[in-house]
Amino acid sequence: MSQNRSSPSARPVSAVSRREFLATSSAALVAANLDAPPSTAAQPAAKLALDGGAKAVTQKCSLGLRWGEPERERLNAMLQQDTLFYWKGPQTTLMLERFKEVCPVKYAQSCSSGTAALHIAVLAAGIGPGDEVITSPITDIGTVIGVLYQQAVPVFADLGASTYNLDPTDVERRITPKTKAIIAVHLFGNPCDLHALKTIADKHKLVLIEDSCQAWGAKFRGRPIGTIGDMTCFSLQNTKHITCGDGGVVGSSDERFGPLLQKYGDKGCDRIKGGGFHAFSTNYRMSEPQAAVVAAQLTRLEAIAAKRAWLGNLLTEKISGLSGVIPHQVHPEDRCVYWFYYFRIKPEAFRCDRAQFVKALVAEGAPCTAGYIAVPLHREPVFQQHGFFAGHWPVREFGLTTMDYTKHQTPEVEAILKTGIRVVIHEGMTEEYIAGVAEAIRKVARHYAA
Ligand SMILES: *Cc1c(COP(=O)(O)O)cnc(C)c1O
């Protein structure tokens, strides 16, 4: 945690001394915001595009087609096959080989979605009725669907103010004798503090599952994410870094869990051991056409991840030191792959609200939206009503949990969602484009500075 806070390029403005701030910011941008010494000439803020001024972002950057020759080649190979079933399928085999090159794990299993991968991991961890699983409330609901289907209880912890990842101290505070696992979500492609979380998990004998769905190609202290936790789960849904429309992968190097992944994605059928159904699960298989596309997509991953990491870090560099703006905080030794870039504004630093700030950014041509999910997961109606199973939640009705989501509090999470602005980052963007986006943020921030 303390390591995460020490990132020199991405510290919150409040943590930067005025002297450092002046030293690292251009004089022109400082002048508009601070009670600068009289010798620094105040420069009038440029006219907002919203008020008829010139747009800060002048380029267009389209993502374009994300598939082509490599996918065509794999799909053509697939068409020569007499079966499209996954088990021992050549496309699935190749896909999993290539997966293990980017995420070196001993066991890997393809499946139908990230949600499926997470459910398989929860099954392999042996999580059952009344067990508690600590995770992030800012995530895709797929993080907890498997937990709920096992009649276990998601316990939502608070997050780091500008990493947007699990706060290890708050995680430890929420551990009870019923806690069985932690699901660490690498939100927006930014690695969680896996050292701290692994230490806590080991100390309390919990299973650490990485939700790597938004973090293809990310690295924690130089190591691929997914190789530090006990199990890791990836999504291949259309919005993710690489995709086959819908799909997922679950992996593990742990002998306790790795050998279970196949059967828990395949109706409980162990295709190596055979011998009837000794386990119960649903059908989460991925077929050969999807695997063919993924095998090809995996050859594109490193370029995509590297480009996004570079562009996102560039944006941080260009907006750090800007008064009232808190950049996306990434540990300097980690690789964040920016599924999105997410920065926060300090409400008291501006004369406008976030909606107006975003409106002005969009007018400048910057690809921004306010916030991410509307509310933390536990404030969604289905959680507030505890109505997961035809309006019921058996574990609560039968006294296996006293969880009451209407009383669950995660204050930093609320602030992250209320004051955050999400910026699209993709591999079709250029350095000049990001410079334009940064200029838009500076221009709007200066214009509305309190
Ligand atoms: C996308 C996503 C999931 C679910 O993946 P699907 O493939 O859509 O089921 C789970 N967790 C996170 C963090 C995600 O971004």
The ligand as a Tripos MOL2 file, in Angstrom:
@<TRIPOS>MOLECULE
LIG
   15    15     1     0     0
SMALL
NO_CHARGES

@<TRIPOS>ATOM
      1 C1        -15.8960   -8.0440  -18.0450 C.3       1 LIG1
      2 C2        -15.6480   -8.3390  -16.6210 C.ar      1 LIG1
      3 C3        -16.1370   -9.4820  -15.9880 C.ar      1 LIG1
      4 C4        -17.0950  -10.4230  -16.6310 C.3       1 LIG1
      5 O1        -16.6610  -10.8800  -17.8520 O.3       1 LIG1
      6 P1        -17.7600  -11.3900  -18.9330 P.3       1 LIG1
      7 O2        -16.9000  -12.0280  -19.9730 O.co2     1 LIG1
      8 O3        -18.4910  -10.1820  -19.4030 O.co2     1 LIG1
      9 O4        -18.6290  -12.3560  -18.2220 O.co2     1 LIG1
     10 C5        -15.7820   -9.7110  -14.6720 C.ar      1 LIG1
     11 N1        -14.9840   -8.8650  -14.0120 N.ar      1 LIG1
     12 C6        -14.5120   -7.7490  -14.5670 C.ar      1 LIG1
     13 C7        -13.6190   -6.8630  -13.7680 C.3       1 LIG1
     14 C8        -14.8350   -7.4290  -15.8860 C.ar      1 LIG1
     15 O5        -14.3920   -6.3100  -16.4290 O.3       1 LIG1
@<TRIPOS>BOND
     1     1     2 1
     2     2     3 ar
     3     2    14 ar
     4     3     4 1
     5     3    10 ar
     6     4     5 1
     7     5     6 1
     8     6     7 2
     9     6     8 1
    10     6     9 1
    11    10    11 ar
    12    11    12 ar
    13    12    13 1
    14    12    14 ar
    15    14    15 1
@<TRIPOS>SUBSTRUCTURE
     1 LIG1         1 GROUP 0 **** ****
